[in-house]
Amino acid sequence: MTSESALPRLAPAKLQRVTIRMLIADDQELVRAGFKMTLDAQPGIEVSQRSPLAT
């Protein structure tokens, strides 16, 4: 058994903020708006554009 004092001390990890940028594409505006509203409520996610699909 090793004691805790024998274990190497690790420096605290630097926390990096990561932003995920999303493109929402759907042919229904209501669906795009719903996804945007849901994703905007999440930290670290940014909706960069919304686009209807070409049919």
Number of C-alpha atoms within 10 A of each C-alpha: 3 6 6 8 7 7 8 7 8 6 6 6 6 6 6 6 8 9 10 11 11 14 13 16 16 16 12 11 13 10 13 19 14 11 16 20 12 10 15 13 10 9 11 12 15 16 15 11 12 16 13 12 10 7 4
